[in-house]
């Protein structure tokens, strides 16, 4: 008899993490306009495949331009705050890149609480209502939108098709990322 354990893979829905990293690097390169300061990268957990690929793609591009990368691992404010403050206190940080949604909010709060100079270019990941104020007050310059809601909707539909109708020959789906700025982020927010 057949068991789901015989073939647990139905399909994969994800964003192209290398493309996300390169997109963030392109914007960072444009925004820094030749500055050669340090870039603070909040990579989440480097042992998580998506975090690792995303951060590495960004760092590879920025190192080609001669930037020094300061990497911080961890999820959420409690895990990243001490190291973030240490790097910020040292100075010389021209850019901040954040590889996941949870840390995007946490880093924006740290920068807001510290009243950090708005000359630091900040690029986060994913979009949700709580980030609006950081766009509006100039802390957050851009986010890489990975269509997290759409990924979830497609995944639920594929699982429903698989479980209710036995459709197993579903193809993997790779979603292209989009760069969101203050001028267009509101167009991408889901109504609650």
C-alpha positions, 0 to 999 in steps of 0.5 A: 500500500502507498504511504505519503512517506514513499514520496514526501515531496509534492513540490517546492514554492520558494523565491530565488534566494541568489537573485534576492541577494543580488537584488539587495546588493544592486540597490546597496551599490546604487545607494552607497554611490561609491562609499567604502564603509562597512556593511552590517549583515543580519543573516538570521541562522546561517545553517538555514539554507535560505538564509545562507544562500541569500546572505552569501549572494549579497556578500559576494557582490558587495565584497567584489566592490571592496566592502568589509562585511560584518555578519551577525547571526541570530533571530529576533532582538534578544539574539542580535541586539548586543552585537548590533549595538557593538558594531553600530557603536564602533562606527563606519557602518554605511549599510545594513542588510537584513536577510529575514522578516523577523530581523528586519523589524528588530533591526529597525527598532534598534535603529529607531531606539538609538536614533541612528543617523539616517545616512545608513542605508538599510535594506530589509526582507519581506513586507508587512504593516509594521514596517510602514512607519520605518519607511515613513520615518526614513529608517528603512530604505528598501525591502526585498519582497519575497511574496511571502503571502503568495508563497503560502497561498500557492503552497496551501493550494498545492497541498489541497490539490494533493490531499483531496484529488491526489494530484502528485505531478506538481511542478516546483515554483520559483517566485521572482523577488521585487524591490520595494521602496517608500514610494511603492511599498503600500501598493504591496501590503495585504489588506487585513 
